[in-house]
Amino acid sequence: MRMQRHVALIGTALAVALFATGCGSNGNDYSGQKLKPAGQAADDSSGGGDSSGTSRKEEPAKELQVKRTAKLGDVVTDSKGWTLYRFDEDTAAPSQSNCNGDCEKMWPPVPAKDAEATAGIAKKDLGKVKRADGSYQLTVGGWPAYRFAKDAKPGDLEGHGAKGMWNALAPNGGKASARNVKQLTAVENKELGKILTDAKGHTLYRFDKDSAWPMKSNCNGDCLKSWVPAKAVEKDKVEGVDPKLLSTYERADGTKQLSVDCWPLYWFKGDKKAGDINGQGKMGLWHAATDKGKKAGVTP
């Protein structure tokens, strides 16, 4: 008899109240995230690969990247954006790969040649291990690194959770996890200094036509076609920001919008990837927000 596996996506909504003084209003922030259950899309730890895996099998990783994801926090990818994975049946001290034969057809080992560290990955955490066939495989934090043949495009995470033994690699070689997700982070931008970004790496902006007292958003109607109100966050999921500066603004439609130092925050649809600042200076009214809620790039 064939057994069918039914997997339900469970959305966990967490309500956490963040308060700021002097805003003229405050409220509860409600946020949550859905994480694909382990092994939902990929549950094979061995078997034949497909053409996407075969074509990538021998490719060096080159300059590794750290991709921020809303589901798993920071994840390591190769230079083209393909997710790298680790296998629980391997060991890190000493480094050893136990994925051979049919297993490596589904999980192509990443060659050690030409791999380089990037921002967010310590150079000392990159290494190599000699495989059974004499080739050298890249290691991160001692853990052998793999790609997954069923990832169809860069950024896919279909291998995460497969068989309960495969996980996307975190920058230190650990397992990427929802526990590592930061919903709000202050990052250093080479042009603007320290600015705020959301869980997906979107730059967050403030609007000169809004007000902090009383706290009010004046971005409505057509304005919202380009500027998306930032979601409320949980205070234990922020980094580089004083939680006391955070509060929420209740919009006319009842949704909760994140504010910092009483200024409502938005992300810009014209920003196509994490770290973009294409909204900076738009119409002379929009500015990336600093960790203090000030206008980035503007001299006081």
C-alpha positions in Angstrom: 0.0 0.0 0.0 1.3 3.4 -0.8 1.0 5.9 1.9 0.4 9.6 1.1 2.1 12.2 3.1 0.0 15.2 4.0 2.0 18.3 5.1 0.3 21.4 6.4 1.9 24.8 6.5 1.4 26.2 9.9 1.6 29.9 10.3 2.6 31.0 13.8 1.4 34.4 14.7 3.3 36.0 17.6 2.1 39.1 19.3 4.7 41.2 21.0 4.1 44.8 22.2 6.8 47.3 21.6 6.4 50.7 23.1 8.0 54.1 22.4 7.4 57.3 24.3 6.3 60.5 22.7 4.7 59.1 19.6 1.2 60.2 20.2 0.0 56.6 19.7 1.2 53.0 20.3 -0.1 49.6 19.8 0.6 45.9 19.7 2.7 44.5 16.8 1.7 41.2 15.3 4.1 39.3 13.2 4.8 35.7 12.2 6.4 33.7 9.5 5.7 30.5 7.7 8.4 27.9 7.4 8.2 25.0 5.0 8.2 21.8 7.1 11.4 19.8 6.8 11.5 17.5 3.8 8.2 18.8 2.2 9.7 19.5 -1.2 12.8 17.3 -1.0 13.0 14.1 1.0 15.7 12.1 -0.8 19.2 11.9 0.6 20.4 9.7 -2.3 19.4 8.9 -5.9 20.0 10.2 -9.4 20.5 13.9 -10.0 18.8 16.0 -12.6 20.3 18.3 -15.3 20.5 21.3 -13.0 22.6 19.4 -10.5 24.8 17.8 -13.0 25.7 21.1 -14.7 26.8 22.5 -11.4 28.6 19.5 -10.0 32.1 20.5 -10.9 31.7 24.3 -10.7 33.8 26.1 -8.1 31.9 28.2 -5.6 34.2 31.2 -6.2 33.3 34.1 -3.9 30.8 32.8 -1.4 27.8 35.0 -0.6 25.7 35.5 2.5 22.0 35.7 1.6 19.5 36.9 4.2 16.3 35.0 4.1 13.0 35.6 6.0 12.7 31.9 6.8 16.1 30.8 7.8 18.2 33.9 8.6 21.6 34.1 6.9 22.3 31.3 4.4 25.6 30.7 2.5 25.4 30.5 -1.3 28.0 30.2 -4.1 28.9 33.2 -6.3 25.9 32.5 -8.5 23.4 32.4 -5.6 23.0 28.6 -5.4 22.3 27.5 -1.8 25.0 25.4 -0.1 24.1 22.6 2.3 25.5 20.4 5.1 24.8 16.8 6.0 24.3 15.6 9.5 26.0 12.3 8.9 29.2 14.1 8.0 31.6 15.3 10.7 33.4 18.6 11.2 36.1 17.7 13.6 37.8 16.1 11.8 36.1 17.1 8.5 34.8 14.1 6.7 32.2 13.5 4.0 30.0 10.5 4.2 28.0 11.3 1.1 29.3 9.1 -1.8 28.1 7.1 -4.7 24.4 7.7 -5.4 24.2 10.2 -2.6 26.5 12.6 -4.4 24.5 12.5 -7.6 21.7 14.2 -5.7 24.0 16.3 -3.5 27.0 17.4 -5.6 30.0 18.2 -3.4 31.3 21.7 -3.8 34.9 21.7 -5.0 37.3 23.5 -2.7 39.2 25.1 -5.6 38.8 28.8 -6.0 36.4 29.3 -3.0 36.8 32.6 -1.3 35.3 34.2 1.8 33.1 37.3 1.7 31.6 39.7 4.1 29.9 37.8 6.9 32.0 34.6 6.5 35.3 34.4 8.4 38.2 33.4 6.2 39.4 30.9 8.9 36.1 29.0 8.6 36.8 28.0 5.0 38.7 24.8 4.5 38.8 21.6 2.5 38.5 17.9 3.0 39.8 15.0 0.8 37.1 12.8 -0.5 37.2 9.0 -1.1 37.9 9.7 -4.8 40.9 11.9 -4.0 39.1 15.2 -4.9 39.0 18.1 -2.4 35.6 19.4 -1.2 35.0 22.8 0.3 34.2 23.0 4.1 32.6 25.8 6.0 33.2 25.7 9.8 34.6 22.2 9.2 31.4 20.9 7.5 31.6 19.6 3.9 29.5 21.8 1.6 27.1 20.5 -1.1 24.6 21.8 -3.7 21.2 20.2 -4.2 20.3 18.8 -7.6 16.6 19.6 -7.1 17.1 23.3 -6.5 15.8 24.7 -9.8 17.2 28.3 -9.5 19.6 30.4 -7.4 18.1 31.1 -4.0 16.0 27.9 -3.8 16.0 26.1 -0.5 14.3 22.9 -1.5 17.0 20.7 0.1 16.6 22.2 3.6 15.3 19.6 6.0 15.5 16.7 3.6 15.3 13.4 5.5 15.8 15.5 8.6 19.6 15.4 7.9 20.2 18.1 5.3 20.3 21.8 6.2 21.2 25.0 4.5 24.6 26.2 5.7 24.8 29.2 8.0 27.9 31.5 7.7 29.7 29.8 10.6 29.1 26.3 9.3 26.1 25.7 11.5 22.5 24.9 10.4 20.5 27.8 9.1 17.4 28.1 11.2 14.3 30.2 11.7 15.7 30.9 15.2 18.4 33.0 13.5 16.1 35.3 11.6 16.4 39.0 12.4 13.3 40.9 11.5 15.1 44.3 11.8 18.8 45.0 11.4 21.0 48.0 11.4 23.6 47.5 8.6 26.5 49.6 7.4 26.0 51.2 4.0 29.1 52.5 2.3 27.3 55.6 1.1 24.8 56.4 3.9 26.3 54.9 7.0 24.2 52.9 9.3 20.7 52.2 8.0 17.8 49.9 8.8 16.8 46.8 6.8 14.0 44.3 7.2 14.1 40.5 7.3 14.5 40.3 3.6 17.3 42.9 3.5 15.0 45.7 2.2 16.2 49.2 3.0 13.7 50.9 5.2 12.7 54.6 4.5 10.9 57.4 6.2 8.7 60.0 4.5 9.0 63.8 5.2 5.3 64.3 4.8 4.6 61.9 7.7 4.7 63.1 11.2 6.1 61.8 14.5 3.8 63.7 16.8 1.1 62.7 16.4 2.5 59.6 14.7 0.9 59.5 11.3 1.4 58.1 7.8 0.5 60.3 4.9 1.5 57.8 2.3 -1.9 56.5 1.0 -3.5 55.7 -2.3 -1.1 55.8 -5.3 1.8 56.4 -2.9 1.4 52.8 -1.6 1.9 51.4 -5.1 5.6 52.2 -4.7 6.1 52.4 -1.0 5.2 49.4 1.2 4.6 49.9 4.9 7.1 47.9 6.9 5.7 45.1 9.0 5.8 45.2 12.8 8.6 43.2 14.5 9.3 41.2 17.6 11.7 43.0 20.0 13.9 39.9 20.4 14.3 39.7 16.6 16.2 43.0 16.2 19.9 43.7 15.9 21.7 47.0 16.2 18.6 48.9 17.2 17.3 50.0 20.6 14.0 48.3 21.0 12.8 51.2 23.1 12.7 53.3 19.9 10.3 50.9 18.2 6.6 51.1 18.1 3.7 50.5 15.7 1.3 52.7 13.8 -2.2 51.4 13.1 -3.1 52.3 9.6 -6.6 53.0 8.4 -7.0 49.5 7.1 -6.2 48.1 10.6 -2.7 46.8 9.7 0.3 47.5 11.9 3.2 49.5 10.5 6.6 49.5 12.1 7.9 52.9 13.3 11.3 54.0 14.7 11.5 57.0 17.0 7.8 57.5 16.0 8.5 57.7 12.2 6.5 55.2 10.1 8.8 53.0 8.0 8.5 51.7 4.4 10.4 49.7 1.8 10.6 50.8 -1.8 9.4 48.6 -4.7 12.2 50.1 -6.9 14.8 48.3 -4.7 15.3 45.0 -6.5 17.7 43.3 -4.2 18.9 43.4 -0.6 21.0 46.5 0.1 19.6 48.6 -2.8 19.0 52.3 -1.9 17.2 53.4 -5.0 14.6 55.2 -2.9 17.1 57.5 -1.3 16.2 61.1 -2.0 13.1 60.3 -4.1 11.2 63.6 -4.7 13.4 65.1 -2.0 11.0 63.5 0.5 12.2 59.9 1.1 15.3 58.9 3.0 16.7 55.7 4.4 16.2 55.6 8.1 19.1 55.3 10.5 19.1 53.1 13.6 18.0 56.2 15.5 15.1 57.0 13.1 17.0 59.9 11.6 17.3 60.6 7.8 20.4 58.9 6.5 22.7 60.9 4.2 21.3 64.2 5.5 23.5 66.6 7.6 21.6 67.7 10.7 
